[in-house]
Amino acid sequence: MPVSAPGDLVGLDRIRAAAILLRGVAARTPLVALGDPARGQLLKAESLQPIGAFKLRGAYTAIASLGPAELRRGVITYSSGNHAQGVARAARLLGCPAVVVMPNNAPAIKRARVLADGAEVVTVGPASAERQAVAERMATERGLAIIPPFDDDRIIAGQGTCGLEIAEDVDDLALVVVPIGGGGLASGVAVAVKALQPSARVIGVEPDLAADARESLELGRIVEWSAADVSRTIADGTRTQALGPRTFAHLRAHLDGIVTVSEAEIAAGVRLAAEEARLVVEPSGALPIAALRFHADELGLPLARGTVVGIVSGGNVDPERYLAYLQAPIPA
């Protein structure tokens, strides 16, 4: 697949516009030290957003772009959890009906919070392609506007406000480590960081068991993994089967690389977030912590001169599972 021309990609101006739109809606989340502050590693705590995840940024940006008639008819999305919560909350804030198509293996806490915000939930199987197909059919039947979870320039611009805040708040930024599911967050963050601090590197993190983005960038084309394969990881926010054309183009243009982490390392990352940063983190949000702690050489940390930031994408984890993660062994 050819790379989109730079002018065809989301730019800093769109991200700045999204930041203005999000004032008073999404929090400007803090940067929290991971372990010894002298180490120079900070976590961008998106787990402290009103919905417990970064997804509110993109969802609100996208829904707020709709006209009055579209808002009256309502919106629909397809998501394993955090984007579902973002759409449900944004729709409620904007007075808009919302339908969310969720997989049957989504964490119960995420489903409960979507319902609490007044959205209608439609449950399907675990395949991301299935929930997208159901959402597209229902959108046609009901006249609903589709709010995609990641492959949309409005979503990328909204998620990019996270990177904008990092680049504005850290003067000596050397590296940003960001989770990758569908690639919306990594795309937007990379655009903002590279625009404001071009010398800083942006590296994505995926589970070994759901590394479709790494394979796609290595081969130069979008590769789709099966639902059965990606469902093996505990990092449910990264169970997307493939990047979209828009996120693929942005990542090819701006991302410096991708590292992958094991399931044991992800679970340990959840524990380390609690012990060393006092943050409640879900497995997907723990990906950067796992990379920082167990893959320092791959990230180039021994040579990094400046501050390193890992983006904790969310903290919505079922309590029973969280207790188990807190007892996870720390790999040697």
N, C-alpha and C positions, 0 to 999 in steps of 0.2 A: 504494500500500500504506500503511495507516495506521501511524503510529508507535506502538510499544509504550509503555504507561504506564511511568513511571520505576520503579515498584515491580516491574515485570516484568523489569527488566534486572539484570544482574550488578552487585552492589554491592561496596563496599570490604571488607565483612566476609568475603565469599567469597574475595577476593584475599588477604587476610591469612591466612585458613585455608590456602590453597594454598601460601603462603610458608612456613608452618610445616611442611607436608608435604614440601616440596622441600629442606629443610635437609639438607645432606650428599649431595644428589643433583645439583641444579643449582648452578652456581657463582654467587656474587654478583659479577658481572663488573665490571671496573674502568671508570672514565671516563678516556679518553685524550685529550689535547689534539690538536686538528686545527690544524696550523700554529702560528703564534705564540700562546702562551698568553694574551697580552694581548687577543687577539681575542675571548676568551670563548666559544669553540666547542669542545665536547667530544663525543667519540664513546663511546657505550655499547657496549663490545666484546663483543657476544654471539657473535662469531666465536671467542671463547675458551671457550665452553661445552665440556663433555666430548665432545659430538658435533659441535662446530664450528658450532652454530646454536641459536637460542632455542627451537626446537621441543620440546626435551626438557621444558621447563616444562609445557606444556599436555598433552603425551602422558602424562607420568608422573602428573599430576594426574587425568587421565581414567581411566587403567587402574587406578590405586590405589583408585578409587571402586567397583570391581567387587567382587562377593562371591566367596567361595572357589570355588563351583561354576563361575562364569563364568570365573574365572582358569584353572581346570583345563581348560576347553574351549578357551580361547584367544581371541585378538582378531584383527581384520582391519582394514586401512585402505587408503586409496587416496591416492597422493601422487607428486609429481614428484621428491621427493628428501629435503628436510630433515625433513619430518614423518615420512616413512618411516623415517629414521634415528632420530628421536625415539621412535617406537613400538617399533622393533626393540630399542633400548637399554633403554627402560622395561620392556618385556616380559621381557627377559633378567634385569633386576634384580629383577623381581617373580616370576620363575620361571614365566612364562606363555608358551605357544606363540604365535607371531605369523605372520600372512600379510600381505604387502604387495603391492598391485596398483600397478604403476608403468608410466608411458608409455615407449614405445620410444625417445623422444628425451631421456630423463633423463640427466644427466651420469654418465659411467661411474664416477667416484669415489664418487658417492652410492650407486649400485647395489652397488658392491663393499663399502661399509661396512655396508649393510643386511644383506648376506649374512654378513659377518664377525660380526655380532651374533646369527646363528643364525636369522634370519627366512626364511621361504619367500617367494620373489619370483615373482609372476605378471606377465608383460609383456603390455601391450595397446597400442592406438594412442594418438596424442597427445591425443585429446579427453578433457577432465576428466569429461564426462558418461559416457563409455564406461567409464572406470576405476571410477567410482562405481557404475554399474550392475552391473559384474562383481563388485565387492566385495559389494554387497547380495545378489546371487544366491548367492555362495559362503557368505555369512554364514547365509543360510537353510538351505542344503544341509548345512553343517557345524555349525551351532549356535554360530557365533562371534559375539562382541560387536564391533560396529562402533565404531571410534574415529575420528570424522570429523576432517579436517584443520583445520577452522576453525569451522564453524557449529554450535557446541555450547557451552553455558554453562560446562562443566568446562574446556574448552580455553581459552575467553576468560578465565576466572579464573586459570588457570595462566600464560598469556601476560601477564596483567596484573601479575604479580609483577615483571616487568622495569620497568614504569612505577612500581611501588611503590618499588623501589630508587632510581630516579632522583629521585623526589619526596622521599625521605628523605635522599638524599646531597647534593642541591643546594639550598641555602637560598634563593638568589635566582633560581629557575628562571623564565625568560621564555618559552621555546619548546621544544617537543619535536617533532622531525621523524622520522616513522616510515614505513617501507615498507608498502605495501598490496598483498597478493595476494588472499587470500580475506577478509582483514579481521580475523582473530582477534587478531593482535598489536596492531593499531591500536585495536581495540575495548577490549581489556583495559587497554592503556596509557592510553588517554583516560579511562577510568573512574577509574583510580588517581590520575592526575595531577590531574584536575578535582576529585576528592574532597579531596586534600591541599593542592593549591596552585591554587585556583580562578582566580587571575589569569593563570596560565600558559596559553599557547595550545598546541594539539596539531594539527599539520598532517600529512596523509598525502602520500606521494609514489608515483606510478605511472609506468611508461614511457609515452611517447606511444603506443606500439604495443599497449598492453594497458590502456587507461584506462577499463575498464568501471565501476569504482567511482565515478570522477568523474562519468561520464555518469549513473549511477544516482542519485547524490545531487542532481545538477542537475535531473533530471526527476522526482524524488520517487518512483521505482519502480525495481525491480531490472531492469537491462538485461543481457542475455547477449550476449557477443561469441563469434564462431566460434573453433573450435580453430585454424583456419588463421591467423586474425588474431593471436591472442595468442602463437602459436608463433613469430612473427617476432622477438620481443624476445630479447636475450641474457640478460635477467634471468629465468632459468627459474623461480625461485620465485614469480614474479608472473603466470604463465601461466594462472591460474585464469580460467575463462570468465565467472564471475558471483559476486557476493556471495551469501551465504545470508541467509535471513530474519532470523536472530539477529544476524549481524554488521551487516547493513543497519540494523536498529533501533538498535543501539548507536552506530554511526557517525553516524546522523542526530541522535541525542540529544547526542553529546559532541564530535564532531570539528569543528574550526574551519575546515577547508577541505582541498583537495587541489591539489597542483601536479603537473605532468607534466614529464618530462625525456626528452631524445633519446637514441638509442643511442650517439652519439658522446660525449655527456655522461656516460653510465653508464660506458663504457669508461674515460674520463678519471678518473672517480671511483675506479675500482679502482686506477689508477696513483697518484692523489693520496693514497689511504689508505696506500700503501706509502711514498711519499716524505715525507709530512707527519705521519703518525701511526704509521708502522712496523707496520702491520697488514696481514695477508693477508686480502683481502675478496673475496667473490664478487660478481658483477654486481648481484644483488638487494640485497645488503648495502650496495652503493655508492650506491643511490638517494638517501639523505639527503645524502651528500657532494656528489653532483651538484647537488642542489637548493640546498644551502648556497652552493656556489661559483658556480653559473651562474644562479640564480633568486632572488638575495637580495632584490630588490625585491618579488617576489611573496610571499615569506615575511614581508615587513615587517621585515627585519633592520635597515635604517637606523634604525628607531624602537624596536627591541628594547632594553629596559633590564634587563639581567640576563644570566644564563648561558643559552646555547643548546645543546641536546643532540640529536645525530643518532644514531639507533639503527642500528648495524651488525648486521643480522639474522643474517648467517652468513659463513663463510669457506671453504666447501667448493667449490673450483673446480678443474677439471682442470688439471694443470700446463702442458700445451701451450697451452691457451687463456690461462692466466694470463701466460705469457711474452709473448703478443701484446698483452694489455691493458697490460702494463708499458711498452710502446712506443707506446701510443695517443697521438695528438696532443691537446694541451690546447686546447679551443675558445677563441677570443678572446672 
